C-alpha cells in the first residue's frame, strides 16, 4: 500500500540519497573548478564546498532519522529542511523578480561620460545570472517535498513497534 509506513520510509530514504548525490556533485564541481583553475575566486569555491558538506550532514541526519524512525531527529530534519526551503524560495523569487525596465542601479549624473558605463556592459551577464540563480533556486526548493514526507512519516506508527506505545 503506497502511502503507508514502508512507502514513506523508502521515499524519505530515496530523497536523502538524492541529496547525498547532489552534495557530492557540488563538492566535485568545486574541486574540479579549483584544480582546473577554472574559478580563481577562493570564496566561491569555499562556499560551494561548504554547501556540499552541509547538505551531506543534513541528509545523513534524515537517513538516520528515517531508518530508526527517531522522532527527535525527524523533527529537527524537518525544521532544517523547512528553513532551507524558505531561504531558497526567497532567493529564487528575488532573483526572478529583478526588473531591468526600472533602471534602479543607474544613477543620474550631470556630466556625460566618454567611456561606456560598466553597468551597460555587465547588464546581460547579470540578467542571465539572476535568471539562472532563480531557476536553480526554484528547482531546489523541492526540499518542501522532503518536509512533507518527513511530517507524514513522523506521524505514522511503526507496524513492528509495541502496539501500546505512542507513535
C-alpha positions in Angstrom: 0.0 0.0 0.0 1.6 3.2 -1.1 1.3 6.0 1.4 1.9 3.6 4.3 4.8 3.4 6.7 7.1 1.5 4.4 6.4 3.6 1.4 7.0 6.8 3.3 10.2 5.4 4.8 11.5 4.3 1.4 10.6 7.7 -0.2 12.3 9.6 2.5 15.4 7.4 2.2 15.5 7.9 -1.6 15.2 11.6 -1.2 18.1 11.7 1.2 20.2 9.6 -1.1 19.4 12.1 -3.9 20.5 14.9 -1.6 23.8 13.0 -1.0 24.3 12.6 -4.7 23.7 16.3 -5.2 26.1 17.1 -2.4 28.9 15.0 -4.0 28.2 16.7 -7.3 28.6 20.1 -5.6 31.9 19.0 -3.9 33.1 17.6 -7.2 32.3 20.8 -9.1 34.2 22.8 -6.5 37.2 20.6 -6.6 37.2 20.5 -10.4 36.8 24.3 -10.6 39.8 24.8 -8.3 42.0 22.0 -9.8 41.5 23.2 -13.4 41.9 26.9 -12.4 38.5 27.5 -14.0 37.4 29.5 -11.0 40.1 31.6 -9.3 38.0 33.1 -6.6 38.5 31.0 -3.5 35.4 32.3 -1.5 33.2 30.9 -4.3 34.8 27.5 -4.2 34.7 27.5 -0.4 31.0 28.4 -0.5 30.3 25.5 -2.9 32.3 23.1 -0.7 30.5 24.3 2.5 27.1 23.9 0.8 28.0 20.3 -0.2 29.3 19.4 3.2 26.2 20.9 5.0 23.9 19.1 2.5 25.7 15.8 3.3 25.3 16.3 7.0 21.6 17.2 6.7 20.9 14.2 4.5 22.7 11.9 6.9 20.5 13.3 9.7 17.5 12.5 7.6 18.7 9.0 6.7 19.4 8.1 10.4 16.0 9.5 11.4 14.2 7.6 8.7 16.0 4.3 9.3 15.3 4.4 13.1 12.0 6.3 13.0 13.6 8.6 15.6 11.1 11.4 16.4 13.6 14.0 17.5 15.9 13.6 14.6 13.0 13.7 12.2 11.7 16.8 13.8 15.0 18.7 13.5 15.5 17.4 10.0 12.0 18.7 9.1 12.8 22.0 10.7 16.1 22.4 8.9 14.6 21.5 5.6 11.7 23.9 6.1 14.2 26.8 6.8 16.2 25.8 3.8 13.1 25.8 1.7 12.2 29.3 2.9 15.7 30.7 2.1 15.9 29.0 -1.3 12.4 30.1 -2.3 13.0 33.7 -1.2 16.3 33.9 -3.1 14.8 32.4 -6.2 11.8 34.8 -6.1 14.2 37.8 -5.5 16.4 36.8 -8.4 13.5 36.2 -10.8 11.8 39.5 -9.8 14.7 41.7 -10.8 13.3 44.0 -13.5 15.6 45.7 -16.0 13.0 48.3 -17.0 13.2 50.2 -13.8 16.9 51.0 -14.1 17.3 51.4 -10.4 21.0 51.0 -10.4 21.9 53.6 -13.0 22.3 56.8 -11.1 21.5 60.1 -12.9 24.6 62.3 -13.4 25.0 65.8 -14.6 28.0 65.1 -16.8 28.3 62.9 -19.8 30.9 60.2 -19.6 33.0 59.5 -22.6 33.6 55.8 -21.8 30.8 53.2 -21.7 29.4 52.6 -18.3 30.3 49.2 -16.7 26.6 48.6 -16.0 25.8 48.6 -19.7 28.5 46.0 -20.4 27.5 43.8 -17.5 23.7 44.0 -17.7 23.2 41.0 -19.9 25.5 38.9 -17.8 23.8 40.0 -14.6 20.4 39.3 -16.1 21.4 35.8 -17.2 23.0 35.1 -13.8 19.9 36.2 -11.9 17.6 34.1 -14.1 19.8 31.1 -13.8 20.1 31.5 -10.0 16.4 31.9 -9.7 15.6 28.9 -11.8 18.1 26.7 -9.9 16.7 28.0 -6.6 13.1 27.2 -7.6 14.3 23.7 -8.8 16.0 23.0 -5.4 13.1 24.4 -3.4 11.6 20.9 -3.9 13.0 20.4 -0.4 9.5 21.1 0.6 8.7 17.6 -0.6 11.2 16.4 2.0 9.4 18.4 4.7 6.1 16.9 3.7 7.5 13.4 3.6 9.1 13.8 7.0 5.9 15.1 8.6 4.0 12.2 7.0 6.5 9.6 8.1 7.0 11.1 11.6 3.3 10.9 12.3 2.9 7.3 11.3 3.1 4.4 13.7 5.7 1.7 13.1 3.8 -1.6 12.5 6.7 -3.5 14.1 6.6 -1.4 17.3 4.8 -2.1 20.6 1.0 -1.6 20.0 0.6 0.1 23.3 3.4 2.7 22.6 2.5 6.2 21.4 3.9 6.7 17.9 
